[in-house]
Amino acid sequence: MPEAGEWEAVIGMEVHAHLKTASKMFCGCGTDYLGKPPNSNVCPVCLGLPGTLPVINRRAVELCLKSALALNCEIQLATKFDRKNYYYPDLPKGYQISQYDLPMSRAGWLEVDGKRVGITRVHLEEDTGRLVHAGDRLESADRSYVDLNRSGMPLMEVVSEPDLRSAAEARDFAMALRGILRAVGAGEADMEKGQLRAEANVSIRPRGSEELGVKTELKNINSFRALFNAVEYEIKRQARELEAGRKVVQETRGWSEPERRTFSQRSKEVAQDYRYFPEPDLPPLAFAPDWIADLKGSLPELPAARRERLVSERGLSEYQARLLAGDLEVADYLEELVRLGLPAQPAANWMIGEMLPRDEPLVVAAAETAELLRRLEAGAINRDQARAVLDQLYETGKPVVELAAGLEQISDAGALAGVIDSVLAANPTAVADFKAGKEAAIGPLVGKVMQATGGSANPKLARDLLLARLKR
């Protein structure tokens, strides 16, 4: 039995994404179900009433194929839908229309953290309804409610090979996939809204072994942070089980955010349990090679290509490019700042340091951000003043010209001379420390100058003047 730390995780991902269409997968119901009363966004088709017939949503097929092409998959020119049979309260027909042995695509790959992760398949299906459990924990819920508003939503499933080896790689895979789906316009892929659901198949094995261990499937994950925490917990849980002489059971496990642990939900099914057979109410599909070529030619610049261009053409670091290129909206915002005349490097630094950490980072118009950064770059205001204006931009939405009125950075050495003298006289300990060789003591002295001027001094000039006086 390997000792603690000698286990290797083996992780494969199954990611479901809602596609951005006007209507559901097989009926005319709208896809804007969020916020509507339960069971109000339904019709006889998505309720599974007897005698109804499904009709394939062409737009959903197109978006699935574009996503598969962006994931370097081989498109199957002949494909079909299948019935996946199982009974669950959120599945009114008693089966789900999905794809089994002839999916729309196979054998692709996605680069994650410099590593190529295989894509087994990308296929199309319909979503189920949603169960709402009374209470915070599924195990203790005494009743559940069924909401079928989501039933029949066009759902694309991306299945990876078991090429991931850590919780961080599982999270980064899901984030990279989200970036691609947004780039091709397949969907918003917002986990917190249920538009992207990432399920991890986790097993462990002795490091160096080629034999796969028993896997568990993790569900009920609604954020990238939760995905990381759930996978990390499950790896440690399986190691504890095996090191205690117990067996890992193949099962589906949920993630409890309040308790920060996984819990058993049900035994894991295998393909035979679903009794797949071809969907009799839908015809097989045959794709024309020319149409597939047109779809491939219509793909936009993908995150990996944009990341390379931000480095080669814009002069960003690999770190900056990776942070900004992974999200279409963020990358487009940077490009707009550059189009408005800002150098890419300071614009990227400002976005990463001051904007992206906020809850809604890009609600400020790019034109206002550009105006603020132009004043900062020109030395009209300093960084502290720019941060204060940015805070007010988020709070009030007023234009920069109004918020920055009256602000002026003190960049005149003569105007700062008296402040420098006062700060040095009032802080003899810091002065003595600097003269004793502690150069870091200059930092607090600069802070004192900024404080004395109400944050309006040019910090670089203040530092230069302090150094000149101290070295005299």
SULQUIWO-V698103 format. One record per residue. N is the residue number from 0. RES is the residue in three letters. PSI is psi in radians with two decimals (* if undefined). OMEGA is omega in whole degrees, 0 to 359 (NA if undefined). D_CENTER is the distance of its C-alpha to the mean C-alpha in Angstrom with 2 decimals. Layout:
BEGIN
{{N/RES/PSI/OMEGA/D_CENTER} {N/RES/PSI/OMEGA/D_CENTER}}
END
This chain:
BEGIN
{{0/MET/2.19/180/37.18} {1/PRO/2.63/175/34.70} {2/GLU/2.92/179/34.49} {3/ALA/2.34/181/31.45} {4/GLY/-0.13/181/28.92} {5/GLU/0.22/178/30.40} {6/TRP/2.61/174/28.01} {7/GLU/2.28/178/25.38} {8/ALA/2.51/175/22.32} {9/VAL/2.05/189/21.76} {10/ILE/2.29/171/18.50} {11/GLY/2.64/184/17.69} {12/MET/2.48/168/14.80} {13/GLU/1.98/185/15.37} {14/VAL/2.21/178/12.49} {15/HIS/2.32/181/13.68} {16/ALA/2.29/172/12.45} {17/HIS/2.35/179/14.63} {18/LEU/2.57/187/16.12} {19/LYS/1.45/178/16.99} {20/THR/2.85/179/20.73} {21/ALA/-0.52/182/23.45} {22/SER/2.94/182/24.96} {23/LYS/3.12/190/24.29} {24/MET/-0.70/187/24.65} {25/PHE/0.20/180/28.39} {26/CYS/-3.12/184/29.75} {27/GLY/0.10/178/29.90} {28/CYS/2.53/180/28.07} {29/GLY/2.83/180/25.41} {30/THR/0.04/180/21.69} {31/ASP/1.09/186/21.40} {32/TYR/-0.30/185/22.14} {33/LEU/2.30/178/19.99} {34/GLY/-0.12/180/22.51} {35/LYS/2.71/178/25.51} {36/PRO/2.55/180/28.20} {37/PRO/2.42/174/27.85} {38/ASN/0.55/177/29.35} {39/SER/-0.34/182/30.04} {40/ASN/1.04/187/27.80} {41/VAL/2.85/176/29.75} {42/CYS/3.05/180/32.63} {43/PRO/-0.55/182/35.02} {44/VAL/-0.90/183/32.83} {45/CYS/-0.18/171/29.63} {46/LEU/-0.19/179/31.97} {47/GLY/0.55/180/33.60} {48/LEU/2.59/182/37.10} {49/PRO/2.48/176/39.93} {50/GLY/-0.06/180/40.92} {51/THR/2.66/181/37.65} {52/LEU/2.37/179/36.29} {53/PRO/2.68/174/32.75} {54/VAL/2.29/186/32.15} {55/ILE/2.35/177/29.31} {56/ASN/1.91/183/26.82} {57/ARG/-0.70/182/27.15} {58/ARG/-0.67/178/24.09} {59/ALA/-0.71/178/21.90} {60/VAL/-0.76/181/23.67} {61/GLU/-0.79/181/23.09} {62/LEU/-0.64/177/19.31} {63/CYS/-0.75/181/19.18} {64/LEU/-0.70/178/21.42} {65/LYS/-0.69/178/19.55} {66/SER/-0.74/179/16.31} {67/ALA/-0.71/178/18.62} {68/LEU/-0.69/178/20.28} {69/ALA/-0.38/178/17.16} {70/LEU/0.30/174/16.62} {71/ASN/0.53/182/20.25} {72/CYS/2.76/171/21.69} {73/GLU/2.15/181/25.35} {74/ILE/2.32/176/26.00} {75/GLN/2.07/182/28.64} {76/LEU/-0.35/175/31.22} {77/ALA/2.18/183/32.57} {78/THR/2.94/180/30.40} {79/LYS/2.90/174/30.98} {80/PHE/2.67/181/29.65} {81/ASP/2.81/173/30.70} {82/ARG/2.18/177/31.31} {83/LYS/1.88/190/29.49} {84/ASN/2.10/170/31.92} {85/TYR/2.78/184/31.19} {86/TYR/2.17/178/32.10} {87/TYR/2.57/186/29.77} {88/PRO/-0.48/183/30.23} {89/ASP/0.15/182/27.14} {90/LEU/1.54/191/28.44} {91/PRO/-0.52/182/31.53} {92/LYS/-0.33/188/32.87} {93/GLY/0.03/175/32.89} {94/TYR/2.78/177/30.90} {95/GLN/2.33/175/27.63} {96/ILE/2.04/185/27.84} {97/SER/-2.78/174/25.67} {98/GLN/2.54/184/26.37} {99/TYR/-1.47/189/27.90} {100/ASP/-0.26/177/30.09} {101/LEU/1.22/179/29.56} {102/PRO/2.97/182/25.86} {103/MET/-0.42/181/24.94} {104/SER/2.79/180/23.68} {105/ARG/2.96/163/23.82} {106/ALA/1.03/174/23.56} {107/GLY/-2.89/178/20.58} {108/TRP/2.73/177/18.34} {109/LEU/2.26/180/15.03} {110/GLU/2.22/181/15.20} {111/VAL/2.05/179/13.06} {112/ASP/0.72/179/14.35} {113/GLY/0.16/183/17.55} {114/LYS/2.37/180/18.12} {115/ARG/2.06/180/18.63} {116/VAL/2.18/182/17.31} {117/GLY/2.50/173/19.44} {118/ILE/2.02/182/18.46} {119/THR/-0.78/184/21.27} {120/ARG/2.70/169/20.95} {121/VAL/2.07/182/19.13} {122/HIS/3.07/188/21.09} {123/LEU/2.49/178/21.49} {124/GLU/-3.11/175/22.59} {125/GLU/2.61/179/22.94} {126/ASP/2.81/175/21.08} {127/THR/-3.13/171/23.18} {128/GLY/-2.88/184/23.97} {129/ARG/2.37/175/22.68} {130/LEU/2.32/177/24.65} {131/VAL/2.01/184/24.87} {132/HIS/2.37/177/26.50} {133/ALA/2.21/182/28.90} {134/GLY/2.90/183/28.13} {135/ASP/-0.44/185/25.19} {136/ARG/2.32/180/25.84} {137/LEU/-0.68/185/26.28} {138/GLU/-0.56/185/29.24} {139/SER/-0.01/181/31.15} {140/ALA/2.30/181/30.47} {141/ASP/-0.13/176/33.87} {142/ARG/2.77/178/32.68} {143/SER/2.62/180/29.80} {144/TYR/2.59/182/29.40} {145/VAL/2.22/175/28.30} {146/ASP/2.04/185/26.46} {147/LEU/0.24/178/26.56} {148/ASN/-0.60/181/24.88} {149/ARG/-0.29/184/21.89} {150/SER/2.22/179/24.40} {151/GLY/0.01/177/24.53} {152/MET/2.47/177/21.17} {153/PRO/2.14/187/20.35} {154/LEU/2.18/176/18.00} {155/MET/2.33/178/16.91} {156/GLU/2.26/176/16.68} {157/VAL/2.10/182/15.44} {158/VAL/2.21/180/17.35} {159/SER/2.85/169/17.13} {160/GLU/2.79/180/20.11} {161/PRO/1.07/186/20.46} {162/ASP/-0.06/183/19.67} {163/LEU/2.57/188/17.21} {164/ARG/0.12/180/19.06} {165/SER/2.87/177/17.06} {166/ALA/-0.65/180/14.49} {167/ALA/-0.72/179/12.65} {168/GLU/-0.66/178/12.84} {169/ALA/-0.79/178/11.68} {170/ARG/-0.79/183/8.41} {171/ASP/-0.57/175/8.13} {172/PHE/-0.85/181/9.30} {173/ALA/-0.68/179/6.78} {174/MET/-0.71/179/3.98} {175/ALA/-0.68/178/7.19} {176/LEU/-0.74/177/8.16} {177/ARG/-0.74/179/5.75} {178/GLY/-0.71/180/7.09} {179/ILE/-0.76/181/10.42} {180/LEU/-0.68/177/10.62} {181/ARG/-0.66/182/10.15} {182/ALA/-0.71/182/12.55} {183/VAL/-0.05/179/15.14} {184/GLY/0.33/182/15.05} {185/ALA/-0.52/180/14.59} {186/GLY/2.99/179/12.61} {187/GLU/-0.49/176/10.21} {188/ALA/0.79/179/8.05} {189/ASP/1.97/183/7.55} {190/MET/-0.69/184/7.77} {191/GLU/-0.38/176/10.17} {192/LYS/0.06/180/12.31} {193/GLY/0.20/181/12.61} {194/GLN/-0.25/177/11.53} {195/LEU/2.14/180/9.42} {196/ARG/2.01/183/11.26} {197/ALA/2.15/179/10.86} {198/GLU/2.26/183/14.33} {199/ALA/2.30/172/15.50} {200/ASN/1.98/190/19.13} {201/VAL/2.32/170/20.39} {202/SER/2.90/175/23.84} {203/ILE/2.80/179/25.64} {204/ARG/2.80/176/28.73} {205/PRO/2.37/181/31.10} {206/ARG/2.26/182/29.87} {207/GLY/-0.24/179/31.60} {208/SER/2.62/176/32.16} {209/GLU/-0.18/183/31.27} {210/GLU/2.37/181/31.75} {211/LEU/2.51/177/28.79} {212/GLY/-3.11/177/28.81} {213/VAL/2.29/186/28.46} {214/LYS/2.68/170/24.90} {215/THR/2.61/180/23.32} {216/GLU/2.20/182/20.52} {217/LEU/2.22/179/18.04} {218/LYS/-3.09/176/17.17} {219/ASN/0.75/181/16.49} {220/ILE/2.18/188/12.99} {221/ASN/0.30/174/10.99} {222/SER/2.81/178/8.13} {223/PHE/-0.61/177/6.43} {224/ARG/-0.75/178/9.52} {225/ALA/-0.63/178/11.74} {226/LEU/-0.81/178/10.88} {227/PHE/-0.85/183/11.93} {228/ASN/-0.70/182/14.88} {229/ALA/-0.78/180/16.02} {230/VAL/-0.75/179/16.24} {231/GLU/-0.74/178/17.90} {232/TYR/-0.78/185/20.30} {233/GLU/-0.65/176/21.17} {234/ILE/-0.81/180/22.06} {235/LYS/-0.66/180/24.36} {236/ARG/-0.78/180/25.79} {237/GLN/-0.67/177/26.79} {238/ALA/-0.72/178/28.37} {239/ARG/-0.72/181/30.34} {240/GLU/-0.84/183/31.55} {241/LEU/-0.66/180/32.81} {242/GLU/-0.38/177/34.34} {243/ALA/0.07/178/36.21} {244/GLY/0.17/178/37.71} {245/ARG/2.99/181/35.80} {246/LYS/2.61/171/33.93} {247/VAL/2.28/183/30.31} {248/VAL/2.39/176/30.42} {249/GLN/2.02/185/28.37} {250/GLU/2.95/171/26.71} {251/THR/2.28/181/23.72} {252/ARG/2.48/177/22.45} {253/GLY/2.94/177/20.45} {254/TRP/2.17/176/18.51} {255/SER/1.91/180/20.23} {256/GLU/-0.76/180/18.19} {257/PRO/-0.67/182/21.49} {258/GLU/-0.17/179/23.23} {259/ARG/0.92/179/20.36} {260/ARG/2.79/172/21.80} {261/THR/2.73/179/21.71} {262/PHE/2.65/184/24.64} {263/SER/2.36/176/26.50} {264/GLN/-0.91/179/26.20} {265/ARG/2.87/177/28.27} {266/SER/2.57/185/29.53} {267/LYS/2.24/178/27.39} {268/GLU/2.80/171/28.84} {269/VAL/2.95/188/29.63} {270/ALA/-0.66/182/29.93} {271/GLN/-0.49/181/33.64} {272/ASP/-0.42/184/33.04} {273/TYR/-0.18/177/31.45} {274/ARG/0.98/179/34.55} {275/TYR/2.47/166/32.80} {276/PHE/2.74/184/35.09} {277/PRO/2.39/179/34.77} {278/GLU/1.98/186/34.03} {279/PRO/-0.31/184/37.54} {280/ASP/0.04/180/36.61} {281/LEU/2.40/180/34.42} {282/PRO/2.68/171/35.74} {283/PRO/2.74/180/34.29} {284/LEU/2.46/175/32.42} {285/ALA/2.13/183/33.59} {286/PHE/2.33/176/31.59} {287/ALA/2.30/180/33.62} {288/PRO/-0.63/180/32.74} {289/ASP/-0.66/179/33.14} {290/TRP/-0.73/178/30.52} {291/ILE/-0.70/179/28.00} {292/ALA/-0.68/178/28.99} {293/ASP/-0.73/179/28.51} {294/LEU/-0.74/180/24.96} {295/LYS/-0.69/179/24.18} {296/GLY/-0.36/181/25.89} {297/SER/-0.04/181/23.88} {298/LEU/2.41/178/20.49} {299/PRO/-3.12/174/19.07} {300/GLU/2.16/183/18.15} {301/LEU/2.82/185/15.17} {302/PRO/-0.70/182/12.66} {303/ALA/-0.75/179/14.95} {304/ALA/-0.70/179/18.01} {305/ARG/-0.67/179/16.80} {306/ARG/-0.77/179/15.98} {307/GLU/-0.69/182/19.53} {308/ARG/-0.64/178/21.04} {309/LEU/-0.55/178/19.68} {310/VAL/-0.86/187/21.42} {311/SER/-0.66/185/24.55} {312/GLU/-0.61/184/25.22} {313/ARG/-0.20/177/23.68} {314/GLY/0.33/178/24.53} {315/LEU/2.77/174/21.23} {316/SER/2.86/177/20.72} {317/GLU/-0.70/180/18.45} {318/TYR/-0.83/180/16.45} {319/GLN/-0.79/182/16.20} {320/ALA/-0.68/180/15.42} {321/ARG/-0.70/180/12.56} {322/LEU/-0.64/187/10.93} {323/LEU/-0.53/186/11.86} {324/ALA/-0.30/184/11.79} {325/GLY/-0.30/181/8.24} {326/ASP/2.15/185/7.73} {327/LEU/-0.78/183/10.90} {328/GLU/-0.73/180/11.89} {329/VAL/-0.81/181/11.77} {330/ALA/-0.71/179/13.66} {331/ASP/-0.60/180/16.04} {332/TYR/-0.76/177/16.79} {333/LEU/-0.78/180/17.89} {334/GLU/-0.62/179/19.96} {335/GLU/-0.68/177/21.58} {336/LEU/-0.71/178/22.59} {337/VAL/-0.72/179/24.16} {338/ARG/-0.51/179/25.89} {339/LEU/0.08/172/27.32} {340/GLY/0.10/180/29.00} {341/LEU/2.50/172/26.94} {342/PRO/2.47/186/26.72} {343/ALA/-0.68/186/23.24} {344/GLN/-0.96/179/23.43} {345/PRO/-0.57/178/24.19} {346/ALA/-0.76/179/21.82} {347/ALA/-0.76/179/18.89} {348/ASN/-0.74/181/20.22} {349/TRP/-0.76/179/20.53} {350/MET/-0.81/183/17.04} {351/ILE/-0.75/185/15.58} {352/GLY/-0.59/190/18.29} {353/GLU/-0.40/187/19.08} {354/MET/-0.85/185/16.49} {355/LEU/-0.52/178/12.84} {356/PRO/-0.21/182/13.76} {357/ARG/2.77/182/14.90} {358/ASP/-0.75/176/13.58} {359/GLU/1.45/194/13.99} {360/PRO/-0.52/191/14.11} {361/LEU/0.47/178/15.33} {362/VAL/-0.32/177/17.93} {363/VAL/2.28/180/20.64} {364/ALA/2.48/181/22.13} {365/ALA/-0.59/180/21.91} {366/ALA/-0.64/179/25.72} {367/GLU/-0.71/176/26.03} {368/THR/-0.73/179/23.76} {369/ALA/-0.73/179/25.84} {370/GLU/-0.73/179/29.04} {371/LEU/-0.79/182/28.07} {372/LEU/-0.54/176/27.20} {373/ARG/-0.72/178/30.42} {374/ARG/-0.68/179/32.43} {375/LEU/-0.80/181/30.77} {376/GLU/-0.58/181/31.32} {377/ALA/-0.17/180/34.90} {378/GLY/0.17/178/35.70} {379/ALA/-0.56/175/36.58} {380/ILE/2.78/177/34.35} {381/ASN/3.12/187/32.91} {382/ARG/-0.68/179/29.42} {383/ASP/-0.72/178/30.18} {384/GLN/-0.70/179/31.55} {385/ALA/-0.69/177/28.54} {386/ARG/-0.72/180/26.22} {387/ALA/-0.73/178/28.61} {388/VAL/-0.70/179/28.59} {389/LEU/-0.75/178/24.78} {390/ASP/-0.75/180/24.85} {391/GLN/-0.55/175/27.45} {392/LEU/-0.80/179/25.52} {393/TYR/-0.65/184/22.70} {394/GLU/-0.69/189/25.43} {395/THR/-0.48/184/27.96} {396/GLY/0.12/179/26.66} {397/LYS/2.70/181/30.00} {398/PRO/2.68/181/30.44} {399/VAL/-0.68/182/30.48} {400/VAL/-0.54/178/34.15} {401/GLU/-0.77/183/35.06} {402/LEU/-0.55/183/32.97} {403/ALA/0.03/180/34.13} {404/ALA/2.27/179/37.75} {405/GLY/-0.23/178/40.11} {406/LEU/2.30/178/37.69} {407/GLU/2.25/179/39.16} {408/GLN/2.33/178/38.54} {409/ILE/1.89/182/41.78} {410/SER/0.38/179/42.27} {411/ASP/2.10/183/46.04} {412/ALA/-0.68/180/47.43} {413/GLY/-0.65/180/50.55} {414/ALA/-0.45/181/48.65} {415/LEU/-0.20/187/46.81} {416/ALA/-0.80/181/49.89} {417/GLY/-0.67/178/51.16} {418/VAL/-0.72/180/47.80} {419/ILE/-0.79/180/47.57} {420/ASP/-0.78/182/51.10} {421/SER/-0.74/181/50.39} {422/VAL/-0.76/180/47.21} {423/LEU/-0.68/180/49.04} {424/ALA/-0.58/184/52.02} {425/ALA/-0.13/185/49.98} {426/ASN/1.11/183/47.98} {427/PRO/-0.55/181/50.59} {428/THR/-0.82/180/48.66} {429/ALA/-0.66/178/45.67} {430/VAL/-0.78/180/48.25} {431/ALA/-0.69/178/50.08} {432/ASP/-0.75/180/46.92} {433/PHE/-0.77/181/46.05} {434/LYS/-0.36/178/49.62} {435/ALA/0.04/177/49.50} {436/GLY/-0.03/179/46.71} {437/LYS/1.49/185/43.60} {438/GLU/-0.39/179/41.81} {439/ALA/-0.27/180/38.78} {440/ALA/-0.25/180/41.16} {441/ILE/-0.52/182/40.66} {442/GLY/-0.96/178/37.23} {443/PRO/-0.58/179/38.70} {444/LEU/-0.71/176/41.46} {445/VAL/-0.72/178/39.11} {446/GLY/-0.67/179/37.42} {447/LYS/-0.66/177/40.88} {448/VAL/-0.75/179/41.62} {449/MET/-0.72/179/38.43} {450/GLN/-0.73/183/39.34} {451/ALA/-0.46/181/42.90} {452/THR/0.24/180/41.87} {453/GLY/0.48/179/39.39} {454/GLY/0.16/186/36.52} {455/SER/-0.12/180/38.09} {456/ALA/2.63/172/39.41} {457/ASN/1.93/187/38.06} {458/PRO/-0.60/179/36.61} {459/LYS/-0.76/178/37.41} {460/LEU/-0.72/179/40.94} {461/ALA/-0.73/179/41.38} {462/ARG/-0.78/181/40.44} {463/ASP/-0.72/181/42.81} {464/LEU/-0.71/177/45.63} {465/LEU/-0.81/180/45.23} {466/LEU/-0.72/180/45.34} {467/ALA/-0.78/180/48.40} {468/ARG/-0.74/182/50.24} {469/LEU/-0.54/182/49.37} {470/LYS/-0.12/182/50.49} {471/ARG/*/NA/53.63}}
END
